[in-house]
Amino acid sequence: MSLPGRPDLNDLAVFAAVADSGGFAAAAQRLGVAPAKVSVEVARLEKQLGLALFTRTTRKVVLTEAGAALYAEAAPLLSRLWDAMEAAPGAPGVLRGSLRIATSVEHAAQSLAPAVAAFARLHPELQIDLRSSDRVVDLVEEGIDVAIRMGWLRDSSLRAVRLRDFEQYVVAAPAYLQGRPLPQRPEDLLALDWLALSLLRTPLSWTFSAPDGSSQVLHLRSRLRVDSPSTLRALLAAGAGVSVLEEFSLKAALASGELVRLLPAWRLPTGGVFAVFPPGRQLPRKVQAFVDFYRAWLAQA
């Protein structure tokens, strides 16, 4: 329903969904309506405004300059409107709207995707957009509600909640270790082929903590570097050498015996799993509900 002479807010929400999704069919799927309905509502909005909001080709839909300006102004307002409705006293407990979650490709595959699937089953009216990338996304620019990040946070301007700690293990394949003496101390790793993960700030420097509480910093050399934890795990399994990975990505490989842990009495720095939020407003109920759910999921895991 709209006031005389004013655009319908439903049409504006459909316009924003098309802009978010990058197309009419994708927006229709996200909204749970027919593509024809999406086209009709966007066309009605364009007629009321007297503006072309999208440039349509046979291959894609792109915002016009006017459309991009409208989206930049309207999207944050629509998001705050839905959040206000969710937070209203006495509002029903059903979670609705959209929830955009970002994480790394590795963490999505190893841990987050199963949790999101379970959360989606509990909240069938919530549209969830899970985005996985090994680059650090800009939460504000890309409209992300919550990012799940692992390791050690560097950006102090973001709000974050620590969900769980995780351990890091030195591992290798049994085939690689065959015929070689097992390392007893960190310096024994210097005689082995070290595989470096270039995503890390210091892929060749590691601090080992001994059982007696003392620590030792080891500076390694490597002739083989990779930029993906899954590729690193595959190289380790193929017997290419020795390296460090976090416990989430090693669970199956250690259980099956594909990889074995080295120097189990020595500990590497503990990392964290964080829920990271854009700066500013209070967390929407749907975001808080997911963070609480995922914290419990990690505790069970």
MITI-516439 format. One record per residue: residue number from 0; x, y, z of N, C-alpha, C in turn. Coordinates in Angstrom, 2 decimals. Each point is the difference from the previous one (the first is absolute). Example, Ala and Ser with C-alpha at 12.3 -4.5 7.8 and 13.67 -1.06 7.14 Angstrom:
BEGIN
   k    n_c1    n_c2    n_c3   ca_c1   ca_c2   ca_c3    c_c1    c_c2    c_c3
   0   13.19   -5.69    7.80   -0.89    1.19    0.00    0.90    1.20    0.00
   1   -0.35    1.05   -0.72    0.82    1.19    0.06   -0.77    1.09    0.73
//
This chain:
BEGIN
   k    n_c1    n_c2    n_c3   ca_c1   ca_c2   ca_c3    c_c1    c_c2    c_c3
   0    0.86   -1.19    0.00   -0.86    1.19    0.00    0.89    1.24    0.00
   1   -0.38    1.00   -0.81    0.76    1.25   -0.05   -0.95    1.18    0.09
   2    0.53    1.13    0.46   -0.78    1.21    0.03   -0.10    0.57   -1.40
   3   -1.08    0.76   -0.30   -0.16    0.58   -1.34    1.22    0.81   -0.40
   4    0.53   -0.29   -1.18    1.15    0.75   -0.51    1.34   -0.45    0.54
   5   -0.01   -1.01    0.89    1.27   -0.47    0.58    0.22   -1.46   -0.38
   6    1.26   -0.39   -0.23    0.29   -1.39   -0.35   -0.37   -0.95    1.13
   7   -0.36   -1.21   -0.38   -0.30   -1.06    0.95    1.31   -0.52    0.60
   8    0.07   -0.10    1.33    1.21   -0.51    0.64    0.28   -1.44   -0.42
   9   -1.04   -0.77   -0.31    0.23   -1.36   -0.47    0.76    0.01   -1.32
  10   -0.36    0.93   -0.89    0.72    0.12   -1.27    1.45    0.37    0.24
  11    0.23    0.88    0.98    1.37    0.41    0.32    0.80   -1.19    0.54
  12   -0.64   -0.83    0.82    0.68   -1.18    0.54    0.33   -0.99   -1.11
  13   -0.91   -0.15   -0.97    0.27   -0.89   -1.13    1.15    0.55   -0.84
  14    0.02    1.30   -0.23    1.10    0.65   -0.72    1.33   -0.30    0.70
  15    0.03    0.14    1.32    1.23   -0.26    0.75    0.42   -1.46   -0.12
  16   -0.97   -0.91   -0.01    0.31   -1.43   -0.14    0.63   -0.29   -1.36
  17   -0.49    0.65   -1.06    0.58   -0.18   -1.33    1.44    0.52   -0.02
  18    0.20    1.17    0.60    1.35    0.57    0.05    0.94   -0.89    0.79
  19   -0.47   -0.54    1.13    0.82   -0.89    0.82    0.35   -1.28   -0.74
  20   -1.00   -0.57   -0.69    0.14   -1.32   -0.60    0.65    0.05   -1.38
  21   -0.02    1.16   -0.64    0.59    0.11   -1.31   -0.87   -0.45   -1.15
  22   -1.29   -0.20    0.26   -0.88   -0.43   -1.08   -1.41   -0.21    0.49
  23   -0.95   -0.01   -0.94   -1.41   -0.15    0.34   -0.31   -1.43    0.47
  24    0.55   -0.99   -0.69   -0.27   -1.39    0.37    0.56   -0.32    1.38
  25    1.22    0.48    0.26    0.61   -0.26    1.31   -0.78    0.69    1.11
  26   -0.46    1.23   -0.27   -0.80    0.72    1.00   -1.33   -0.72    0.25
  27   -0.61   -0.50   -1.06   -1.27   -0.73    0.15    0.19   -1.24    0.86
  28    1.11   -0.71   -0.23    0.28   -1.19    0.81    0.22    0.37    1.45
  29    0.71    1.07    0.21    0.28    0.46    1.38   -1.28    0.42    0.71
  30   -0.91    0.66   -0.74   -1.24    0.50    0.60   -1.10   -1.04    0.03
  31    0.18   -1.09   -0.74   -1.01   -1.04   -0.04   -1.22    0.37   -0.83
  32    0.21    0.78   -1.08   -1.10    0.41   -0.88    0.38   -0.31   -1.44
  33   -0.96    0.18   -0.90    0.25   -0.24   -1.42    0.85    1.14   -0.58
  34    0.90   -0.33   -0.94    0.81    1.06   -0.63   -0.85    1.09   -0.65
  35   -1.16   -0.39   -0.54   -0.87    1.01   -0.62   -0.46    1.04    1.00
  36   -0.24   -0.42    1.24   -0.44    0.94    1.04    1.11    0.99    0.32
  37    1.22   -0.47    0.03    1.13    0.89    0.25    0.11    1.04   -1.11
  38   -0.13   -0.43   -1.26    0.08    0.92   -1.14   -1.10    1.05    0.06
  39   -1.22   -0.43    0.35   -1.13    0.93    0.07    0.24    1.05    1.07
  40    0.50   -0.42    1.18    0.15    0.95    1.10    1.15    0.98   -0.26
  41    1.07   -0.47   -0.62    1.09    0.90   -0.34   -0.45    0.99   -1.07
  42   -0.73   -0.49   -0.99   -0.50    0.88   -1.06   -0.95    1.05    0.57
  43   -0.81   -0.39    0.96   -0.92    0.95    0.63    0.78    1.08    0.75
  44    1.05   -0.40    0.69    0.82    0.97    0.73    0.68    0.96   -0.98
  45    0.53   -0.54   -1.09    0.65    0.86   -1.00   -1.00    1.01   -0.58
  46   -1.24   -0.44   -0.24   -1.02    0.89   -0.56   -0.34    1.11    0.98
  47   -0.14   -0.37    1.29   -0.34    1.01    1.00    1.11    1.02    0.18
  48    1.25   -0.46   -0.09    1.12    0.91    0.18    0.37    0.74   -1.29
  49   -0.44   -0.56   -1.12    0.39    0.59   -1.28    1.46   -0.21   -0.32
  50    0.55   -1.14    0.48    1.42   -0.29   -0.16    0.20   -1.45   -0.44
  51    1.02   -0.24   -0.78    0.43   -1.37   -0.28    0.99   -0.40    1.09
  52   -0.32   -1.07    0.72    0.83   -0.42    1.13    1.01   -1.08   -0.38
  53   -0.31   -0.76   -1.05    0.89   -1.07   -0.44    0.21    0.07   -1.51
  54    1.19   -0.40   -0.41    0.26   -0.24   -1.42   -0.07   -1.50   -0.20
  55   -0.91   -0.46   -0.84   -0.23   -1.43   -0.18    0.62   -0.46   -1.33
  56    0.79   -1.06    0.07    0.51   -0.65   -1.21   -0.40   -1.46    0.05
  57    0.35   -0.75   -1.02   -0.35   -1.42   -0.01    0.82   -0.78    1.02
  58    1.10    0.58    0.47    0.89   -0.75    0.88   -0.02    0.49    1.44
  59   -0.29    1.28    0.25    0.05    0.47    1.38   -0.84    1.26    0.17
  60   -0.21    0.35    1.26   -0.74    1.20    0.38    0.95    0.89    0.79
  61    0.13    1.26   -0.40    0.95    0.92    0.64   -0.75    1.25    0.43
  62    0.31    0.50    1.17   -0.59    1.25    0.48    0.42    1.17   -0.88
  63   -0.96    0.84   -0.33    0.35    1.26   -0.66    0.60    0.95    1.05
  64    0.45    1.15   -0.44    0.52    0.98    0.96   -1.07    0.41    0.99
  65   -1.23    0.21   -0.49   -1.11    0.36    0.89   -0.33   -1.17    0.93
  66    0.03   -1.22   -0.53   -0.29   -1.17    0.81    1.03   -0.20    1.10
  67    1.27    0.20   -0.34    1.06   -0.15    1.00   -0.15    1.04    1.10
  68   -0.37    1.23   -0.37   -0.19    1.05    1.01   -1.18   -0.34    0.91
  69   -1.10   -0.49   -0.60   -1.16   -0.38    0.82    0.33   -1.15    0.93
  70    0.73   -0.98   -0.52    0.35   -1.16    0.83    0.89    0.41    1.17
  71    0.96    0.87   -0.26    0.91    0.45    1.06   -0.76    0.67    1.14
  72   -1.06    0.74   -0.35   -0.79    0.68    1.03   -1.03   -0.93    0.65
  73   -0.62   -0.86   -0.82   -1.14   -0.78    0.49    0.40   -1.26    0.76
  74    1.06   -0.67   -0.43    0.34   -1.29    0.60    0.25    0.10    1.51
  75    0.82    0.96    0.47    0.19    0.10    1.46   -1.30    0.32    0.75
  76   -0.86    0.82   -0.61   -1.26    0.35    0.66   -0.92   -1.21    0.09
  77   -0.06   -0.80   -1.06   -0.83   -1.20    0.02    0.52   -0.99    1.05
  78    1.32   -0.13    0.06    0.58   -0.92    0.97   -0.34    0.42    1.42
  79    0.10    1.31    0.28   -0.34    0.48    1.34   -1.49   -0.15    0.28
  80   -0.82    0.14   -1.03   -1.45   -0.18    0.18   -0.32   -1.42    0.40
  81    0.60   -0.99   -0.71   -0.27   -1.40    0.36    0.53   -0.30    1.41
  82    1.18    0.54    0.31    0.56   -0.23    1.33   -0.90    0.59    1.09
  83   -0.55    1.20   -0.25   -0.89    0.63    0.98   -1.26   -0.82    0.20
  84   -0.51   -0.55   -1.08   -1.20   -0.83    0.11    0.28   -1.27    0.80
  85    1.20   -0.59   -0.23    0.36   -1.20    0.75    0.17    0.29    1.48
  86    0.54    1.19    0.31    0.30    0.33    1.39   -1.18    0.60    0.75
  87   -1.12    0.22   -0.68   -1.15    0.62    0.65   -0.52   -0.87    1.14
  88   -0.37    0.61    1.14   -0.54   -0.79    1.12   -1.20   -0.82   -0.45
  89    0.02   -1.27    0.37   -1.12   -0.86   -0.33    0.05   -0.55   -1.40
  90    1.09    0.28   -0.76    0.12   -0.53   -1.36    0.10   -1.52    0.07
  91   -0.60   -0.70   -0.95    0.04   -1.47    0.03    1.41   -0.52   -0.12
  92    0.22   -1.22    0.45    1.34   -0.57    0.03    0.51   -0.49   -1.34
  93   -0.79    0.02   -1.04    0.44   -0.48   -1.31    1.03    0.95   -0.59
  94    1.12   -0.55   -0.46    1.03    0.81   -0.63   -0.31    0.12   -1.49
  95    0.00    1.23   -0.49   -0.30    0.25   -1.41    1.06    0.92   -0.59
  96   -0.14    0.26   -1.29    0.93    0.88   -0.68    1.20   -0.78   -0.51
  97    1.12    0.69   -0.15    1.21   -0.63   -0.53    1.13    0.10    1.01
  98    0.89   -0.99   -0.06    1.17   -0.05    0.87    1.20   -0.31   -0.88
  99    0.94    0.94   -0.06    1.20   -0.18   -0.82    1.18   -0.34    0.90
 100    0.59   -1.16   -0.26    1.11   -0.51    0.81    1.21   -0.17   -0.91
 101    1.16    0.43    0.46    1.23   -0.15   -0.78    1.03   -0.78    0.81
 102    0.80   -0.81   -0.69    1.09   -0.72    0.65    0.98   -0.44   -1.07
 103    1.07   -0.67    0.41    0.97   -0.52   -0.96   -0.56   -1.26   -0.67
 104    0.55   -0.32   -1.17   -0.43   -1.20   -0.73    0.23   -1.24    0.86
 105    1.14   -0.08    0.64    0.34   -1.17    0.80   -0.94   -0.16    1.18
 106   -0.26    1.09    0.74   -0.84   -0.12    1.18   -1.45   -0.28   -0.38
 107   -0.43    0.53   -1.14   -1.35   -0.29   -0.46   -0.16   -1.49   -0.24
 108    0.97   -0.61   -0.67   -0.10   -1.42   -0.33    0.16   -0.88    1.23
 109    0.92    0.36    0.90    0.32   -0.87    1.12   -0.95    0.11    1.18
 110   -0.61    1.17    0.20   -0.78    0.19    1.22   -1.28    0.79   -0.19
 111    0.09    1.13   -0.69   -1.13    0.92    0.00   -1.19   -0.49   -0.83
 112    0.26   -0.60   -1.16   -1.10   -0.41   -0.88   -0.98   -0.96    0.69
 113    0.47   -1.04    0.70   -0.96   -0.87    0.69   -0.80    0.74    1.07
 114    0.64    0.95    0.68   -0.71    0.77    1.02   -1.06    0.89   -0.63
 115    0.32    0.63   -1.13   -0.97    0.84   -0.69   -1.18   -0.83   -0.49
 116    0.29   -1.20   -0.50   -1.09   -0.87   -0.45   -0.95   -0.33    1.15
 117    0.56   -0.29    1.17   -0.84   -0.31    1.15   -0.79    1.22    0.46
 118    0.64    1.17   -0.01   -0.67    1.24    0.40   -1.12    0.34   -0.98
 119    0.23   -0.23   -1.28   -1.02    0.28   -1.02   -1.23   -0.89    0.20
 120    0.21   -1.23    0.41   -1.15   -0.90    0.24   -0.83    0.49    1.18
 121    0.64    0.63    0.97   -0.74    0.52    1.16   -0.77    1.26   -0.32
 122    0.43    0.73   -1.03   -0.60    1.31   -0.32   -0.32    0.06   -1.51
 123   -1.04   -0.70   -0.42   -0.30   -0.13   -1.43   -0.38    1.31   -0.69
 124   -0.38    1.02    0.75   -0.40    1.27   -0.63    1.16    0.98   -0.12
 125    1.18   -0.43    0.40    1.19    0.85   -0.07    0.80   -0.35   -1.25
 126    0.31    1.01   -0.81    0.82   -0.18   -1.18    1.47    0.18    0.39
 127    0.81   -1.03   -0.20    1.40    0.04    0.42    0.91    0.01   -1.22
 128    0.92    0.93   -0.01    0.98    0.14   -1.08    1.38   -0.25    0.61
 129    0.56   -1.19   -0.25    1.30   -0.37    0.54    1.06    0.26   -1.07
 130    0.91    0.90    0.29    1.02    0.40   -0.96    1.37   -0.45    0.49
 131    0.70   -0.78   -0.81    1.31   -0.50    0.40    1.07    0.54   -0.94
 132    1.06    0.52    0.59    1.10    0.57   -0.78    1.23    0.04    0.89
 133    1.16   -0.16   -0.61    1.23    0.06    0.77    0.55    1.42    0.11
 134   -0.70    0.97   -0.59    0.37    1.39    0.24   -0.81    0.53    1.18
 135    0.50    1.02    0.65   -0.71    0.62    1.12   -1.00    1.00   -0.57
 136   -1.28   -0.29    0.15   -1.03    0.84   -0.62   -0.26    1.24    0.85
 137   -0.43    1.06   -0.67   -0.43    1.22    0.68   -1.46   -0.19    0.42
 138   -0.24   -0.10    1.30   -1.34   -0.33    0.49   -1.02    1.06   -0.37
 139    0.38    1.26    0.08   -0.94    1.08   -0.28   -0.27    0.08   -1.50
 140    1.07    0.00   -0.79   -0.16    0.16   -1.45   -0.80   -1.15   -0.61
 141    0.17   -1.22    0.51   -0.66   -1.17   -0.59   -1.28   -0.39    0.75
 142   -0.40    0.80    0.98   -1.26   -0.25    0.68   -0.02   -1.27    0.82
 143    1.13   -0.37    0.59    0.09   -1.23    0.79   -0.53    0.25    1.41
 144   -0.84   -0.89    0.48   -0.52    0.12    1.37    0.98   -0.52    1.04
 145    0.68   -1.10   -0.33    0.97   -0.58    0.94    1.03   -0.79   -0.81
 146    1.26    0.15    0.38    1.07   -0.80   -0.61    0.59   -0.91    1.06
 147    0.28   -1.23   -0.38    0.67   -0.94    0.90    1.46   -0.06   -0.44
 148    0.88    0.46    0.88    1.42    0.06   -0.33    0.81   -0.79    1.02
 149    1.08   -0.56   -0.48    0.86   -0.83    0.84    1.38    0.61    0.11
 150    0.61   -0.21    1.15    1.37    0.45    0.19    0.12    1.09    1.03
 151    0.54    1.15   -0.44    0.27    1.12    0.89   -0.47    1.26   -0.71
 152   -0.95    0.71    0.58   -0.59    1.16   -0.67    0.98    1.16   -0.03
 153   -0.01    0.72   -1.14    0.92    1.13   -0.18   -0.73    1.33   -0.03
 154   -1.26    0.03   -0.48   -0.75    1.24   -0.17   -0.73    0.35    1.29
 155    0.50    0.97    0.75   -0.57    0.34    1.31   -1.29    0.80   -0.13
 156   -0.35    0.45   -1.22   -1.22    0.80   -0.17   -1.25   -0.87   -0.05
 157    0.18   -1.31   -0.15   -1.14   -0.90   -0.10   -0.38   -0.55    1.37
 158   -1.28   -0.29    0.16   -0.46   -0.65    1.21    0.12   -1.51   -0.18
 159    0.43   -0.71    1.04    0.20   -1.44   -0.14   -0.31   -0.71    1.31
 160   -0.44   -1.24   -0.14   -0.26   -0.87    1.14    0.77   -1.29   -0.22
 161    0.78   -0.41    0.97    0.76   -1.25   -0.11   -0.94   -1.17    0.29
 162   -0.13   -0.91   -0.96   -0.92   -1.12    0.14    0.68   -1.24    0.55
 163    1.27   -0.20   -0.35    0.71   -1.18    0.46    1.47    0.14   -0.31
 164    0.85   -0.66    0.77    1.42   -0.09   -0.31    0.24   -1.23   -0.88
 165    1.13    0.02   -0.71    0.38   -1.20   -0.74    1.51   -0.21    0.09
 166    0.40   -1.26   -0.13    1.41   -0.37    0.06    0.57   -0.12   -1.41
 167    1.33    0.11   -0.07    0.73   -0.22   -1.24    0.95   -1.18    0.20
 168    0.09   -0.87   -1.02    0.81   -1.21    0.11    1.03   -0.05   -1.13
 169    1.17   -0.52    0.33    0.99   -0.36   -1.02   -0.34   -1.40   -0.48
 170   -0.13   -0.16   -1.33   -0.45   -1.29   -0.54    0.80   -0.38   -1.24
 171   -0.05   -1.29   -0.30    0.60   -0.55   -1.22   -0.68   -1.33   -0.30
 172    0.23   -0.51   -1.18   -0.56   -1.30   -0.39    0.93   -1.12    0.46
 173   -0.56   -1.14    0.40    0.85   -1.15    0.38    1.01   -0.37   -1.08
 174   -0.40    0.11   -1.28    0.91   -0.37   -1.09    1.22    0.92   -0.03
 175   -0.20    1.30    0.30    1.13    0.92    0.02    0.94   -0.31    1.16
 176   -0.56   -0.40    1.11    0.81   -0.24    1.20    0.73   -1.33   -0.03
 177   -0.42   -0.90   -0.88    0.61   -1.32   -0.05    1.49    0.11   -0.34
 178    0.83   -0.61    0.84    1.45    0.04   -0.22    0.67    1.23    0.57
 179   -0.79    0.91    0.58    0.57    1.20    0.60   -0.20   -0.07    1.52
 180    0.95    0.49    0.78   -0.21    0.03    1.45   -1.09    1.00    0.36
 181   -0.90   -0.38    0.90   -1.05    0.92    0.41    0.59    1.16    0.77
 182   -0.43    1.21   -0.27    0.53    1.16    0.75   -0.38   -0.09    1.48
 183    0.96    0.29    0.85   -0.22   -0.01    1.44   -0.08    1.42    0.57
 184    0.64    0.93   -0.69    0.00    1.38    0.42   -0.25    0.88   -1.23
 185   -0.47    1.24    0.19   -0.29    0.86   -1.16    1.15    0.12   -0.99
 186    1.24    0.11    0.49    1.12    0.19   -0.92    0.20   -1.20   -0.94
 187   -0.56   -1.15    0.36    0.10   -1.16   -0.89   -0.77    0.21   -1.31
 188   -0.94    0.96    0.01   -0.77    0.28   -1.22    0.87    0.63   -1.08
 189    1.14    0.57    0.39    0.89    0.65   -0.96    0.55   -0.99   -1.03
 190    0.03   -1.27    0.37    0.54   -1.02   -0.91   -1.08   -0.55   -0.94
 191   -1.24    0.46    0.15   -1.11   -0.50   -0.81   -0.43    1.03   -1.03
 192   -0.80   -0.43   -0.96   -0.50    0.90   -1.06   -1.21    0.76    0.53
 193    0.16    1.29    0.18   -1.08    0.82    0.57   -0.85    0.60   -1.11
 194   -1.32   -0.11    0.16   -0.95    0.59   -0.95   -0.60    1.24    0.66
 195    0.07    1.13   -0.68   -0.43    1.28    0.58   -1.36    0.40   -0.55
 196   -0.86    0.49    0.89   -1.30    0.55   -0.39    0.14    1.51   -0.08
 197    0.00    0.55   -1.21    0.31    1.41   -0.19   -1.09    0.93    0.50
 198   -1.19   -0.51    0.33   -1.05    0.84    0.56    0.36    0.54    1.38
 199    0.91   -0.68    0.68    0.38    0.41    1.35    0.97    1.17   -0.04
 200   -0.03    0.82    1.05    0.91    1.15    0.06    1.46   -0.45    0.07
 201    0.29   -1.05    0.79    1.36   -0.50    0.15   -0.01   -1.52   -0.22
 202   -0.09   -0.44   -1.25   -0.14   -1.43   -0.27    1.22   -0.83    0.34
 203    1.15    0.65    0.25    1.22   -0.75    0.26    0.52    0.18    1.43
 204   -0.71    0.76    0.83    0.43    0.21    1.39   -1.09   -0.52    0.93
 205    0.40   -0.90    0.91   -0.97   -0.63    0.90    0.55   -0.04    1.41
 206   -0.89    0.30    0.96    0.37   -0.05    1.41   -0.57   -1.26    0.62
 207    0.88   -0.86    0.49   -0.39   -1.26    0.63    0.12    0.14    1.51
 208   -1.03   -0.45    0.72    0.02    0.00    1.47    0.24   -1.41    0.50
 209    1.00   -0.15    0.86    0.38   -1.31    0.53   -0.89   -0.37    1.17
 210   -0.01   -1.28    0.38   -0.81   -0.43    1.16    0.37    0.73    1.29
 211    1.27    0.45    0.13    0.41    0.69    1.23   -0.32    1.49   -0.02
 212   -0.67    0.48   -1.07   -0.39    1.40   -0.08    0.96    0.88   -0.76
 213    1.18   -0.50   -0.32    0.95    0.80   -0.78   -0.44    0.04   -1.46
 214    0.54    0.94   -0.75   -0.38    0.13   -1.40    1.23    0.07   -0.88
 215   -0.19   -0.35   -1.25    1.09   -0.01   -0.96   -0.55    0.49   -1.34
 216    0.68    0.99   -0.58   -0.39    0.52   -1.31    0.84   -0.68   -1.06
 217   -0.68   -0.56   -0.99    0.68   -0.73   -1.06   -0.20    0.74   -1.33
 218    1.10    0.26   -0.72   -0.05    0.64   -1.31    0.34   -1.04   -1.06
 219   -0.99   -0.32   -0.82    0.12   -1.07   -0.96    0.28    0.53   -1.40
 220    0.42   -0.90   -0.87    0.17    0.33   -1.42   -0.91   -0.91   -0.80
 221   -0.50    0.53   -1.11   -0.91   -0.78   -0.82    0.22    0.31   -1.47
 222   -0.05   -1.04   -0.83    0.06    0.22   -1.44   -1.35   -0.22   -0.65
 223   -1.01   -0.32    0.80   -1.35   -0.24   -0.53   -1.00    0.79    0.84
 224   -0.71    0.92   -0.66   -1.02    0.82    0.67   -1.34   -0.18   -0.70
 225   -1.07    0.08    0.76   -1.35   -0.07   -0.57   -0.84    1.09    0.65
 226   -1.11    0.37   -0.66   -0.86    1.07    0.53   -1.37   -0.51    0.42
 227   -0.12   -1.32    0.20   -1.29   -0.59    0.35    0.19   -1.11    1.02
 228   -0.73    0.02    1.13    0.12   -1.09    0.96   -0.37   -1.36   -0.57
 229   -1.02   -0.04   -0.88   -0.39   -1.29   -0.57    1.10   -0.55   -0.93
 230    0.67    0.90   -0.74    1.11   -0.44   -0.84    1.16   -0.47    0.86
 231    0.26    0.71    1.08    1.05   -0.41    0.92   -0.29   -1.38    0.57
 232   -1.23   -0.23    0.40   -0.37   -1.31    0.55    0.19   -1.11   -1.05
 233   -0.35    0.30   -1.26    0.17   -0.99   -1.06    1.48   -0.31   -0.23
 234    0.85    1.02    0.03    1.43   -0.22   -0.16    0.57   -0.82    1.15
 235   -0.43    0.30    1.20    0.45   -0.78    1.15   -0.41   -1.47   -0.15
 236   -1.25   -0.23   -0.39   -0.49   -1.36   -0.17    0.77   -0.74   -1.09
 237    0.49    0.75   -1.00    0.77   -0.60   -1.09    1.46   -0.24    0.36
 238    0.38    0.34    1.24    1.36   -0.26    0.46    1.02    1.03   -0.41
 239   -0.46    1.27   -0.20    0.93    1.04   -0.46    0.84    0.58    1.12
 240   -0.40   -0.20    1.26    0.78    0.57    1.08   -0.79    0.15    1.28
 241    0.38    1.03    0.78   -0.55    0.24    1.33   -0.51    1.44    0.05
 242   -1.08    0.22    0.77   -0.48    1.36    0.18   -0.95    0.07    1.20
 243   -0.62    1.18    0.16   -0.94    0.26    1.09   -1.37    0.29   -0.60
 244   -1.03   -0.58    0.59   -1.39    0.31   -0.35   -0.81    0.06    1.28
 245   -1.15    0.69   -0.08   -0.85    0.10    1.19   -0.87   -1.26    0.12
 246   -0.49   -0.22    1.21   -0.64   -1.26    0.33   -1.27   -0.28   -0.80
 247   -0.76    1.04   -0.41   -1.23   -0.24   -0.75    0.28   -0.74   -1.30
 248    1.01    0.46   -0.73    0.29   -0.60   -1.30    0.72   -1.33    0.11
 249    0.47   -0.36    1.20    0.75   -1.24    0.16   -0.83   -1.14    0.60
 250   -1.20    0.28    0.43   -0.77   -0.98    0.75   -0.12   -1.33   -0.74
 251   -0.46    0.04   -1.24   -0.21   -1.24   -0.76    1.32   -0.68   -0.34
 252    1.00    0.79   -0.39    1.28   -0.58   -0.42    0.72   -0.68    1.16
 253   -0.09    0.56    1.19    0.62   -0.63    1.17   -0.76   -1.25    0.42
 254   -1.33    0.07   -0.07   -0.81   -1.16    0.40    0.23   -1.19   -0.92
 255    0.21    0.26   -1.28    0.19   -1.09   -0.96    1.44   -0.51   -0.05
 256    0.92    0.76    0.58    1.41   -0.36   -0.07    0.68    0.52   -1.25
 257   -0.71    0.78   -0.81    0.61    0.57   -1.21    1.15    0.92    0.37
 258   -0.16    0.73    1.11    1.06    0.84    0.55    0.21   -0.36    1.46
 259    1.19    0.26    0.50    0.29   -0.24    1.42    0.56    1.29    0.61
 260   -0.26    0.16    1.28    0.48    1.19    0.70    1.41   -0.23    0.51
 261    0.85    1.01   -0.16    1.37   -0.05    0.47    0.16    0.93    1.21
 262    0.97   -0.29    0.83    0.31    0.81    1.18   -1.26    0.28    0.84
 263   -0.75   -1.03    0.37   -1.25    0.24    0.72    0.19    0.62    1.38
 264    1.18   -0.11    0.58    0.24    0.58    1.32    0.26    1.50   -0.08
 265    0.27    0.50   -1.19    0.27    1.43   -0.19   -1.25    0.67   -0.57
 266   -0.28    1.22    0.47   -1.19    0.70   -0.47    0.37    1.24   -0.80
 267   -0.80    0.24   -1.02    0.11    1.23   -0.78   -1.03    1.01    0.50
 268    0.13    1.28   -0.35   -0.96    1.00    0.48   -1.44   -0.38   -0.32
 269   -0.88    0.22    0.97   -1.42   -0.28   -0.18   -0.66    1.14   -0.77
 270   -0.81   -0.35   -0.98   -0.74    0.99   -0.76   -1.44    0.07    0.46
 271   -0.76    0.89   -0.61   -1.40    0.16    0.38   -0.92   -0.04   -1.20
 272   -1.24   -0.45    0.24   -1.07    0.11   -0.97   -0.85    1.19    0.44
 273   -0.14    1.00   -0.87   -0.67    1.24    0.37   -1.22    0.24   -0.88
 274   -1.04    0.53    0.61   -1.11    0.60   -0.75    0.28    1.49   -0.06
 275    0.10    0.54   -1.21    0.38    1.39   -0.20   -1.18    0.74   -0.63
 276   -0.31    1.20    0.52   -1.17    0.76   -0.43    0.41    1.36   -0.54
 277   -0.81    0.57   -0.88    0.27    1.37   -0.45   -0.10    0.98    1.18
 278    0.70    1.10   -0.05   -0.09    0.98    1.09   -1.37    0.65    0.03
 279   -0.36    0.50    1.17   -1.24    0.78    0.07   -1.11   -0.65    0.77
 280   -1.10   -0.24   -0.70   -1.28   -0.28    0.63   -0.03   -1.28    0.82
 281   -1.06   -0.09    0.80   -0.22   -1.19    0.82   -0.23   -1.21   -0.89
 282    0.45   -1.17    0.48   -0.13   -1.21   -0.81   -1.47   -0.35   -0.21
 283   -0.40   -0.26   -1.26   -1.35   -0.51   -0.25   -0.20   -1.35    0.69
 284   -1.25   -0.30    0.30   -0.31   -1.25    0.70    0.45   -1.22   -0.79
 285   -0.14    0.04   -1.33    0.39   -1.15   -0.81    1.50   -0.25    0.08
 286    0.80    1.09    0.08    1.45   -0.15    0.10    0.37   -0.59    1.35
 287   -0.60    0.54    1.06    0.29   -0.51    1.34   -0.40   -1.46    0.13
 288   -1.15   -0.36   -0.61   -0.47   -1.38    0.05    0.99   -0.93   -0.68
 289    0.54    0.43   -1.16    0.95   -0.86   -0.69    1.31   -0.13    0.78
 290    0.49    1.11    0.54    1.25   -0.05    0.76   -0.14   -0.92    1.21
 291   -1.11    0.09    0.72   -0.22   -0.89    1.13   -0.06   -1.46   -0.44
 292   -0.68   -0.23   -1.14   -0.11   -1.36   -0.52    1.37   -0.54   -0.38
 293    0.81    0.80   -0.69    1.29   -0.49   -0.46    0.98   -0.20    1.16
 294   -0.10    0.84    1.02    0.84   -0.21    1.19   -0.32   -1.35    0.63
 295   -1.27   -0.32    0.12   -0.40   -1.30    0.56    0.43   -1.14   -0.91
 296   -0.09    0.20   -1.31    0.42   -1.02   -0.97    1.49   -0.30    0.16
 297    0.81    1.04    0.12    1.44   -0.20    0.16    0.32   -0.68    1.32
 298   -0.74    0.33    1.04    0.24   -0.64    1.31   -0.27   -1.51   -0.08
 299   -1.05   -0.38   -0.73   -0.31   -1.42   -0.16    1.04   -0.70   -0.86
 300    0.49    0.72   -1.02    1.00   -0.60   -0.88    1.32   -0.27    0.72
//
